[in-house]
């Protein structure tokens, strides 16, 4: 998302001969609990144009092309817009699911109660903001409260899994794992010379080695994509692509075992 928004902003500023920010805030990525939270989140987002008075009512919103609401109703469709996951929350029959979805949206307009959809379980679970700040200073928690939407038990489960990842990265760091050691191990197993990593090659072994280095470097060692991009002489967006490929390769060939 950062390259997408940054690229658009740069292009927009050049076309309009201006400078400065185009988007007010950063995008958000929220880990969501049960369907009830997901449904509220879907309704909250899709009703934004009505709350902002961009459109007057739900009928107008159904024709508004700049929101997912119209797409769910089968209008202004986009190839990249996946709506089946949402409709399945309302029923298996597409027509009935769409009608139940509309009823659900209408109920949201009538409901004047303010929904807190920015998280909250973490604060309740750990005894208030004072405790949260202490935990964060001690580097025990890395997931912010605003990124988890669900009950306390769900938040605790997520944080427990996150702490396991933190412990793994700490152990690997203590064992001397860094980018150079990772590159050496991957190249040895792939029978690829390190110099080949810097060349523009279509060789399958070289491509897999780059993908694995990017994936394990970011996901397991906690390295920054900028560091990987500089070392491998590729762009940061390219690092993201290699990470995805490396994840699939790891599932097939269990590259993570090199840390065992």
Secondary structure, DSSP 4 states (H G I P E B T S, - for coil): -HHHHHHHHHHHHHHHT--S-SSSS-----EE-SHHHHHHHHHHHHTHHHHTTSSSSHHHHTT-TTSHHHHHTTSS--TT---HHHHTTT-SSHHHHHHHHHHHHHHHHH--SPP--S--HHHHHTTSHHHHHHHHHTT---S-GGGEES-HHHHHHHHHHHHHHHHHHHHHHHTT--HHHHHHHHHHHHT--GGGGGS----HHHHHHHHHHHHHHHHTT---HHHHHHHHT--HHHHHHHHHHHHHHHHHH-GGGGG-
